[in-house]
Amino acid sequence: MKQQKLAWASSMALACGWSFAMGIEAREIDLPRIDIVGQEENARSKIPGTVDVINQKQLEILQPLSLQDALKTVPGVNIRGDEGGLGSIPNIGIRGLNPSRSQKALLLEDGAPIHPSLFISNASYYSPPVDRMSGIEVLKGASGLQYGPSNIGGVVNYLTKTPEHGFKVSGKAGNYGYQLAQIEAGGKSESNGAVAGLNIIKSESNGYQDNGYKMYDILFKGGISIEPNQWLSVKYTHYDNNINTSYVGLRPNQYNNKISSNPAPNDNFVTQRNAVDLNHAWELSPETKLNTLVYWSRLGRDYWRQSIATRTADKTSFNSCDGSKACMFGRNREFQMLGIDTRISHAYSAMGMNNIFESGIRLHTESQSNQMVASTSYAKSGRVTGHEENKANSLAIYAQNRFSITNNIALIPGLRIESYNQSRNNVLNQTSGSAKNLETVPQLGATWQLTPELQMYSSVYKGFAPAQLATAINEKGVDQQLDPERSTNFEFGLRGQNSRLTYDAAVFSMDFSNQIVNQSLAAGISKANGGKSLHQGMELALGYRLRAGWSVNGNMTYIPVAKFVGNSSMGRDGNRIPYTPDLISNLGVNYEKNGFNSLISLNYLSAQFSDSANSIPANAIGTTGEVPSATTVNWSANYIINKSLKVFGVVNNVFNRRYISSRSPDGIFAGAPLNFQAGMSYQFY
């Protein structure tokens, strides 16, 4: 079936590319979408918070295997070790917040949420391929509040490529059986302003821990100008990935002996996702713009794991599948999400000031079918031992006004109100329950253009993340009256550029009245109220263009404080939050000349604790203990041979440094050893 889908998609891409190539070059139109930063020249200067943007050229220079590899270069971002599938399961943390399944960051694609759900279970099981992206926006600070809950650390928005006229084929190969093939086809019509295209990717690898994957991804994107001042676009994506991965990592002696086999060879993580986005942009007047996004997605995640008999320092032993008793368990979930998000922006003058008023409303509904299936064999089927049908709905209203008090000083107050309902229904024992919440989230931001080369920005805002359904309502359907995660956040920064130098420096504080802390368990991830905690730190990013094609870029994030405040069931007063390195730094040296580009990059991650007890010596089975510091060096290069042909390659972990990237969820996950990929692309015009 997969081969039939790929054959159909490839045929469509070829037909699309051929038919559009026969046409004439069309006028340029921008497909409408929701950007969190924007493409205007002064977009950053309007945001009272830290902004980082990785554009398409930077992605081509980096040659990342995944979006997480690219995000490692962003100040304040911590990526926890790869669970398999070369970044297919994202673990993204921002400003010292735990990266487990990216639950502390809001992930978007073209402005639409890509978490499986926002209010039922927001753990991420899906990350789109980096090869179909044109850029990444990362927004930290008060301005992220307008995009949804669970954005205390920040908001990450992946920007998909806009179809280009013509036909392009790309291919890459590397060690550990890595292969990737990509077809891009698109075109434009001059008669009606339409643009459309396909992007098809097929990729596979054996995995460096014998935890291979097979993935394919299809994206269709198109749009049309329906009036001189109105644009409509549609995007459809289909994603399928089968990863031979598990919660089970290596045991201490396996890691020390450099075992490269899969510690749980019978476990599989199978994901399929379909999504549709509809965007409408309407320029009501030169001062007023209306954008509306309708989004729908369905994500299926079947996670089959063999039950564990024993854990020792040498290995993990599993219960045998001889047909006598249940040995394989499928934790199979399907999520559906539907929403409409409409926003209006209006520029006006009042009280002698220039103002920009923005407001929006979002209606959102989601559902989850959650089953536990027990099998007495390796077959991916069996007896249903648990079955829940869960739902959540929300209504959010947001408004802010940018008051330009002078030409150089602006004040930006804002408010988000989110009302949400959660319901839990156990199909097997016929119990159900619900919970209702209303959250008011204020913000106040400011920017001050001190000189043409230097801007100061600051914001204070209330952070909020809802308690997820499994903890908000117990198995008997009783509302636990569980407080959402709340924090008071502050940020102050300076940014600017002067001749060859660019810079951005910020200090930040996140004071949680109730942080929900993730704990690693053999059965998966558990979350509980951790009580009060405090995160404080600073970020610094510098870039300098040398002469003769050379440039240097570097950044560092220093978080001296990331601690529990007061004793709680999750941590002792003063103990450090798990998986919060106190120092993250990146350094890149780039050379560019005559179509050739080469980058040497270094990433440093300081030591981390793997549990709330801040254990340093490892336990016997490797699940707790310090995660030592690690430094890795990558080298990438690409060369534009002519207008059509480009070659590229990358070597990651050049010095083959062996390191522990995580001890969670259940054992040691080794960092990726030396690996390389090389490829080429050809553009038909």
HUNOR-V44753 format. One record per residue. RES is the residue in three letters. PHI is phi in whole degrees, -180 to 180 (* if undefined). PSI is psi in radians with two decimals (999 if undefined). Layout:
res | phi | psi
RES | PHI | PSI
RES | PHI | PSI
This chain:
res | phi | psi
MET | * | -0.76
LYS | -61 | -0.74
GLN | -63 | -0.65
GLN | -64 | -0.73
LYS | -63 | -0.76
LEU | -66 | -0.71
ALA | -63 | -0.75
TRP | -61 | -0.80
ALA | -64 | -0.70
SER | -65 | -0.71
SER | -64 | -0.73
MET | -62 | -0.70
ALA | -64 | -0.75
LEU | -64 | -0.76
ALA | -64 | -0.75
CYS | -61 | -0.83
GLY | -63 | -0.71
TRP | -69 | -0.79
SER | -66 | -0.70
PHE | -72 | -0.60
ALA | -65 | -0.44
MET | -74 | -0.32
GLY | -82 | -3.05
ILE | -103 | 2.76
GLU | -61 | 2.29
ALA | -100 | 2.90
ARG | -71 | 2.68
GLU | -78 | 2.36
ILE | -132 | 2.64
ASP | -98 | 2.18
LEU | -72 | 2.29
PRO | -69 | 2.50
ARG | -163 | 2.97
ILE | -99 | 1.95
ASP | -97 | 2.48
ILE | -90 | -0.25
VAL | -111 | -0.89
GLY | 102 | 2.80
GLN | -103 | -0.03
GLU | -65 | 2.67
GLU | -60 | -0.63
ASN | -105 | 0.43
ALA | -61 | -0.76
ARG | -63 | -0.66
SER | -67 | -0.26
LYS | -90 | -0.10
ILE | -103 | 2.12
PRO | -85 | 0.86
GLY | -162 | 3.03
THR | -72 | 2.34
VAL | -128 | 2.31
ASP | -133 | 2.34
VAL | -131 | 2.21
ILE | -105 | 2.01
ASN | -91 | 3.14
GLN | -66 | -0.66
LYS | -63 | -0.71
GLN | -65 | -0.66
LEU | -62 | -0.70
GLU | -67 | -0.59
ILE | -71 | -0.75
LEU | -69 | -0.61
GLN | 52 | 0.92
PRO | -74 | 2.61
LEU | -76 | -0.44
SER | -149 | 2.95
LEU | -63 | -0.56
GLN | -67 | -0.64
ASP | -61 | -0.68
ALA | -70 | -0.70
LEU | -68 | -0.36
LYS | -59 | -0.42
THR | -85 | -0.07
VAL | -91 | 2.32
PRO | -57 | 2.43
GLY | 85 | -0.11
VAL | -100 | 2.28
ASN | -120 | 2.18
ILE | -106 | 2.11
ARG | -81 | 2.74
GLY | -50 | 2.63
ASP | -69 | 2.21
GLU | -84 | -0.15
GLY | 135 | 2.79
GLY | 76 | 0.30
LEU | 49 | 1.02
GLY | 89 | 0.16
SER | -70 | -0.40
ILE | -113 | 1.82
PRO | -80 | 2.38
ASN | -129 | 1.53
ILE | -114 | 2.13
GLY | -117 | 2.57
ILE | -128 | 2.25
ARG | 56 | 0.77
GLY | 85 | 0.02
LEU | -81 | 2.52
ASN | -57 | 2.24
PRO | -81 | -0.01
SER | -54 | 2.00
ARG | 52 | 0.45
SER | 58 | 0.57
GLN | -77 | -0.22
LYS | -104 | 0.10
ALA | -129 | 2.53
LEU | -93 | 2.11
LEU | -106 | 2.24
LEU | -127 | 2.73
GLU | -129 | 2.03
ASP | 53 | 0.63
GLY | 90 | -0.16
ALA | -100 | 2.42
PRO | -65 | 2.44
ILE | -117 | 0.05
HIS | -60 | 2.65
PRO | -62 | -0.58
SER | -158 | 2.91
LEU | -108 | -0.47
PHE | -121 | -0.23
ILE | -95 | -0.99
SER | -159 | 1.83
ASN | -94 | 0.25
ALA | -63 | 2.34
SER | -85 | 2.30
TYR | -119 | 0.10
TYR | -146 | 2.36
SER | -138 | 2.13
PRO | -66 | 2.75
PRO | -66 | 2.40
VAL | -67 | -0.42
ASP | -69 | -0.26
ARG | -106 | 0.33
MET | -105 | 2.54
SER | -103 | -0.16
GLY | 176 | 2.98
ILE | -136 | 2.30
GLU | -110 | 2.34
VAL | -126 | 2.16
LEU | -124 | 2.19
LYS | -123 | 2.54
GLY | 112 | -3.01
ALA | -62 | -0.56
SER | -65 | -0.30
GLY | -71 | -0.22
LEU | -65 | -0.44
GLN | -75 | -0.07
TYR | -106 | -0.08
GLY | 137 | 3.13
PRO | -78 | 3.09
SER | 59 | 0.65
ASN | -122 | 0.50
ILE | -61 | -0.78
GLY | -73 | -0.71
GLY | 163 | 3.13
VAL | -123 | 2.32
VAL | -116 | 2.20
ASN | -122 | 2.03
TYR | -88 | 2.31
LEU | -108 | 2.04
THR | -78 | 2.72
LYS | -67 | 2.50
THR | -85 | 2.35
PRO | -56 | 2.40
GLU | -112 | 2.67
HIS | -67 | 2.21
GLY | 120 | -2.83
PHE | -140 | 2.30
LYS | -135 | 2.36
VAL | -121 | 2.47
SER | -137 | 2.64
GLY | -150 | 2.53
LYS | -138 | 2.65
ALA | -147 | 2.72
GLY | -162 | -3.00
ASN | -74 | 3.04
TYR | 57 | 0.51
GLY | 70 | 0.38
TYR | -72 | 2.31
GLN | -144 | 2.49
LEU | -146 | 2.30
ALA | -126 | 2.41
GLN | -139 | 2.40
ILE | -123 | 2.25
GLU | -125 | 2.21
ALA | -139 | 2.40
GLY | -166 | 2.97
GLY | -171 | 3.06
LYS | -138 | 2.65
SER | -112 | 2.20
GLU | -76 | -0.44
SER | -72 | -0.68
ASN | -125 | 0.14
GLY | 72 | 0.28
ALA | -80 | 2.60
VAL | -140 | 2.48
ALA | -156 | 2.74
GLY | -172 | 2.84
LEU | -120 | 2.55
ASN | -134 | 2.04
ILE | -122 | 2.28
ILE | -131 | 2.33
LYS | -128 | 2.23
SER | -143 | 2.61
GLU | -156 | 2.82
SER | -161 | 2.67
ASN | -79 | -0.33
GLY | 81 | 2.47
TYR | -75 | -0.23
GLN | -114 | 0.51
ASP | 57 | 0.58
ASN | -117 | 1.13
GLY | -71 | 3.04
TYR | -149 | 2.80
LYS | -134 | 2.13
MET | -134 | 2.46
TYR | -138 | 2.66
ASP | -144 | 2.32
ILE | -125 | 2.28
LEU | -127 | 2.21
PHE | -115 | 2.35
LYS | -143 | 2.31
GLY | -156 | 2.89
GLY | -166 | 2.94
ILE | -152 | 2.62
SER | -89 | 1.89
ILE | -86 | -0.35
GLU | -148 | 2.87
PRO | -57 | -0.42
ASN | -119 | 0.28
GLN | -136 | 2.46
TRP | -135 | 2.53
LEU | -131 | 2.39
SER | -137 | 2.72
VAL | -135 | 2.50
LYS | -137 | 2.32
TYR | -125 | 2.33
THR | -129 | 2.49
HIS | -131 | 2.32
TYR | -136 | 2.38
ASP | -141 | 2.24
ASN | -147 | 2.32
ASN | -123 | 1.96
ILE | -115 | 2.28
ASN | -86 | 1.21
THR | -131 | 3.02
SER | -155 | 2.92
TYR | -71 | -0.30
VAL | -84 | 2.16
GLY | -102 | -2.90
LEU | -77 | 2.64
ARG | -89 | 2.81
PRO | -51 | -0.79
ASN | -71 | -0.54
GLN | -65 | -0.74
TYR | -66 | -0.80
ASN | -63 | -0.56
ASN | -89 | 0.13
LYS | 58 | 0.73
ILE | -67 | 2.27
SER | -109 | 0.07
SER | -82 | 2.82
ASN | -74 | 2.14
PRO | -71 | -0.27
ALA | -138 | 1.28
PRO | -66 | -0.32
ASN | -97 | 0.02
ASP | -88 | 2.49
ASN | -141 | 2.45
PHE | -117 | 1.88
VAL | -114 | 2.14
THR | -126 | 2.37
GLN | -136 | 2.33
ARG | -138 | 2.36
ASN | -124 | 2.47
ALA | -150 | 2.58
VAL | -133 | 2.30
ASP | -120 | 2.35
LEU | -119 | 2.21
ASN | -121 | 2.38
HIS | -129 | 2.24
ALA | -120 | 2.32
TRP | -135 | 2.01
GLU | -90 | 1.62
LEU | -66 | -0.58
SER | -161 | 3.00
PRO | -58 | -0.40
GLU | -99 | -0.23
THR | -128 | 2.22
LYS | -132 | 2.43
LEU | -122 | 2.23
ASN | -123 | 2.34
THR | -130 | 2.29
LEU | -121 | 2.21
VAL | -111 | 2.17
TYR | -128 | 2.51
TRP | -142 | 2.47
SER | -150 | 2.64
ARG | -134 | 2.15
LEU | -123 | 2.18
GLY | -107 | 2.31
ARG | -134 | 1.90
ASP | -105 | 2.11
TYR | -121 | 1.79
TRP | -99 | 2.16
ARG | -133 | 2.39
GLN | -79 | 2.35
SER | -69 | 2.56
ILE | -94 | 2.34
ALA | -90 | -0.91
THR | -147 | 2.73
ARG | -124 | 2.30
THR | -134 | 3.09
ALA | -66 | -0.33
ASP | -94 | -0.59
LYS | -170 | 3.02
THR | -108 | 2.21
SER | -104 | 2.42
PHE | -112 | 2.68
ASN | -67 | 2.39
SER | -73 | 2.61
CYS | -104 | 1.34
ASP | -107 | 0.18
GLY | 88 | -0.07
SER | -86 | -0.54
LYS | -153 | 2.88
ALA | -63 | 2.29
CYS | -130 | -0.45
MET | -114 | 2.35
PHE | -127 | 2.24
GLY | -101 | 2.09
ARG | -100 | 1.55
ASN | -108 | 2.19
ARG | -133 | 2.52
GLU | -130 | 2.26
PHE | -116 | 2.48
GLN | -129 | 2.51
MET | -139 | 2.37
LEU | -141 | 2.35
GLY | -158 | 2.79
ILE | -131 | 2.24
ASP | -128 | 1.97
THR | -121 | 2.39
ARG | -136 | 2.49
ILE | -127 | 2.47
SER | -128 | 2.29
HIS | -137 | 2.15
ALA | -95 | 2.32
TYR | -154 | 2.92
SER | -115 | 2.38
ALA | -159 | 2.51
MET | 54 | 0.60
GLY | 74 | 0.24
MET | -125 | 2.61
ASN | -86 | 2.33
ASN | -130 | 2.69
ILE | -131 | 2.04
PHE | -103 | 2.30
GLU | -129 | 2.39
SER | -149 | 2.81
GLY | -161 | 2.86
ILE | -140 | 2.44
ARG | -132 | 2.22
LEU | -105 | 2.29
HIS | -143 | 2.36
THR | -138 | 2.57
GLU | -150 | 2.75
SER | -143 | 2.76
GLN | -140 | 2.27
SER | -106 | 2.06
ASN | -123 | 1.99
GLN | -124 | 2.53
MET | -111 | 2.16
VAL | -120 | 2.26
ALA | -108 | 2.33
SER | -127 | 2.50
THR | -94 | 0.07
SER | -138 | -3.04
TYR | -81 | -0.03
ALA | -65 | 2.51
LYS | -88 | 0.95
SER | -160 | 2.84
GLY | 167 | -2.70
ARG | -89 | 2.31
VAL | -77 | 2.03
THR | -105 | -0.19
GLY | -153 | 2.43
HIS | -154 | 2.07
GLU | -125 | 2.55
GLU | -122 | 1.93
ASN | -118 | 2.65
LYS | -142 | 2.74
ALA | -152 | 2.56
ASN | -135 | 2.62
SER | -147 | 2.67
LEU | -130 | 2.15
ALA | -125 | 2.42
ILE | -126 | 2.37
TYR | -135 | 2.50
ALA | -153 | 2.47
GLN | -150 | 2.75
ASN | -134 | 2.29
ARG | -98 | 1.90
PHE | -92 | 2.00
SER | -86 | 1.55
ILE | -62 | -0.72
THR | -134 | -3.08
ASN | -65 | -0.35
ASN | -115 | -0.25
ILE | -119 | 2.28
ALA | -133 | 2.52
LEU | -121 | 2.31
ILE | -129 | 1.55
PRO | -84 | 2.65
GLY | -156 | 2.90
LEU | -151 | 2.35
ARG | -122 | 2.32
ILE | -120 | 2.19
GLU | -127 | 2.12
SER | -111 | 2.27
TYR | -144 | 2.56
ASN | -120 | 2.45
GLN | -127 | 2.43
SER | -136 | 2.44
ARG | -124 | 2.27
ASN | -133 | 1.99
ASN | -88 | 1.96
VAL | -70 | -0.62
LEU | -73 | -0.78
ASN | -103 | 0.08
GLN | 57 | 0.73
THR | -109 | 2.60
SER | -151 | 2.82
GLY | -165 | 2.94
SER | -147 | 2.85
ALA | -143 | 2.53
LYS | -127 | 2.47
ASN | -145 | 2.66
LEU | -134 | 2.20
GLU | -126 | 2.34
THR | -112 | 2.16
VAL | -124 | 1.78
PRO | -91 | 2.82
GLN | -148 | 2.75
LEU | -147 | 2.11
GLY | -126 | 2.82
ALA | -152 | 2.57
THR | -130 | 2.56
TRP | -142 | 1.95
GLN | -83 | 1.64
LEU | -66 | -0.78
THR | -142 | 2.96
PRO | -57 | -0.42
GLU | -100 | -0.11
LEU | -140 | 2.24
GLN | -126 | 2.45
MET | -106 | 2.45
TYR | -140 | 2.69
SER | -159 | 2.68
SER | -157 | 2.66
VAL | -134 | 2.37
TYR | -157 | 2.81
LYS | -97 | 2.22
GLY | -96 | 2.65
PHE | -153 | 2.38
ALA | -139 | 2.25
PRO | -70 | 2.58
ALA | -66 | 2.28
GLN | -72 | 2.77
LEU | -58 | -0.73
ALA | -64 | -0.42
THR | -98 | -0.48
ALA | -72 | -0.57
ILE | -130 | 2.20
ASN | -78 | 3.10
GLU | -64 | -0.35
LYS | -91 | 0.04
GLY | 87 | 0.26
VAL | -93 | 2.24
ASP | -65 | 2.11
GLN | -82 | 0.02
GLN | 52 | 0.73
LEU | -83 | 2.22
ASP | -67 | 2.51
PRO | -70 | 2.90
GLU | -75 | 2.16
ARG | -128 | 2.56
SER | -152 | 2.71
THR | -109 | 2.13
ASN | -119 | 2.49
PHE | -136 | 2.50
GLU | -146 | 2.45
PHE | -141 | 2.31
GLY | -152 | 2.91
LEU | -130 | 2.40
ARG | -147 | 2.74
GLY | 168 | -2.99
GLN | -151 | 2.62
ASN | -147 | 1.89
SER | 57 | -1.91
ARG | -92 | -0.09
LEU | -105 | 2.35
THR | -122 | 2.57
TYR | -154 | 2.66
ASP | -154 | 2.15
ALA | -132 | 2.40
ALA | -147 | 2.55
VAL | -114 | 2.61
PHE | -147 | 2.75
SER | -145 | 2.35
MET | -128 | 1.91
ASP | -107 | 1.81
PHE | -88 | 2.26
SER | -84 | -0.38
ASN | -160 | 1.64
GLN | -94 | 2.37
ILE | -90 | 2.09
VAL | -107 | 2.34
ASN | -85 | 2.42
GLN | -124 | 2.50
SER | -89 | 2.29
LEU | -131 | 2.79
ALA | -60 | -0.57
ALA | -86 | -0.10
GLY | 141 | -2.54
ILE | -106 | 2.25
SER | -113 | 2.55
LYS | -125 | 2.48
ALA | -150 | 2.80
ASN | -67 | 2.13
GLY | -97 | -0.02
GLY | 79 | -2.68
LYS | -77 | 2.54
SER | -154 | 2.86
LEU | -140 | 2.27
HIS | -121 | 2.23
GLN | -142 | 2.43
GLY | -173 | -2.92
MET | -146 | 2.70
GLU | -126 | 2.55
LEU | -143 | 2.25
ALA | -130 | 2.30
LEU | -133 | 2.49
GLY | -139 | 2.42
TYR | -141 | 2.23
ARG | -92 | 1.94
LEU | -81 | -3.08
ARG | -91 | 2.95
ALA | 62 | 0.56
GLY | 89 | 0.04
TRP | -95 | 2.56
SER | -150 | 2.70
VAL | -130 | 2.33
ASN | -133 | 2.42
GLY | -151 | 2.71
ASN | -152 | 2.78
MET | -148 | 2.60
THR | -126 | 2.14
TYR | -117 | 2.10
ILE | -125 | 1.46
PRO | -71 | -0.42
VAL | -120 | 2.07
ALA | -154 | 1.38
LYS | -134 | 2.74
PHE | -74 | 2.49
VAL | -116 | 1.92
GLY | 87 | 2.62
ASN | -75 | 2.45
SER | -147 | 3.08
SER | -67 | -0.29
MET | -103 | -0.29
GLY | -173 | 2.62
ARG | -83 | 2.61
ASP | -52 | 2.18
GLY | 91 | -0.26
ASN | -67 | 2.59
ARG | -82 | 2.51
ILE | -65 | 2.35
PRO | -59 | 2.61
TYR | 54 | 0.80
THR | -126 | 1.57
PRO | -66 | 2.52
ASP | -84 | -0.25
LEU | -144 | 2.23
ILE | -127 | 2.29
SER | -143 | 2.64
ASN | -136 | 2.50
LEU | -140 | 2.28
GLY | -131 | 2.35
VAL | -117 | 2.09
ASN | -119 | 2.48
TYR | -128 | 2.29
GLU | -138 | 2.20
LYS | -165 | 2.31
ASN | 52 | 0.80
GLY | 83 | -0.04
PHE | -105 | 2.41
ASN | -140 | 2.34
SER | -139 | 2.41
LEU | -133 | 2.26
ILE | -110 | 2.16
SER | -128 | 2.54
LEU | -125 | 2.36
ASN | -126 | 2.26
TYR | -121 | 2.35
LEU | -131 | 2.12
SER | -75 | 3.03
ALA | -63 | 2.66
GLN | -137 | 2.71
PHE | -91 | 2.56
SER | -101 | -0.09
ASP | -146 | 2.89
SER | -70 | -0.34
ALA | -79 | -0.11
ASN | 58 | 0.77
SER | -65 | 2.38
ILE | -102 | -1.00
PRO | -65 | 2.46
ALA | -73 | 2.56
ASN | -78 | 3.10
ALA | -65 | -0.49
ILE | -107 | 0.09
GLY | 82 | 0.17
THR | -85 | -0.37
THR | -129 | 2.92
GLY | 124 | 2.89
GLU | -66 | 2.48
VAL | -98 | 1.88
PRO | -64 | 2.82
SER | -64 | 2.76
ALA | -147 | 2.47
THR | -127 | 2.21
THR | -126 | 2.63
VAL | -125 | 2.31
ASN | -120 | 2.67
TRP | -135 | 2.24
SER | -132 | 2.70
ALA | -154 | 2.59
ASN | -148 | 2.68
TYR | -141 | 2.18
ILE | -88 | 1.82
ILE | -73 | -0.79
ASN | -154 | -2.97
LYS | -59 | -0.53
SER | -100 | -0.58
LEU | -109 | 2.32
LYS | -136 | 2.45
VAL | -120 | 2.65
PHE | -158 | 2.83
GLY | -168 | 2.85
VAL | -151 | 2.52
VAL | -121 | 2.06
ASN | -100 | 2.51
ASN | 54 | 1.05
VAL | -52 | -0.69
PHE | -93 | 0.20
ASN | 53 | 0.80
ARG | -70 | 2.21
ARG | -93 | 2.23
TYR | -153 | 2.80
ILE | -90 | 2.17
SER | -95 | -0.41
SER | -166 | 2.69
ARG | -114 | 0.21
SER | -121 | 2.50
PRO | -83 | -0.56
ASP | -147 | 1.32
GLY | 121 | -3.06
ILE | -90 | 2.20
PHE | -107 | 2.01
ALA | -78 | 2.53
GLY | -66 | 2.77
ALA | -64 | 2.26
PRO | -74 | -3.05
LEU | -53 | 2.22
ASN | -146 | 2.64
PHE | -140 | 2.66
GLN | -141 | 2.52
ALA | -142 | 2.60
GLY | -165 | -3.03
MET | -152 | 2.78
SER | -136 | 2.60
TYR | -134 | 2.25
GLN | -104 | 2.12
PHE | -95 | 2.28
TYR | -107 | 999
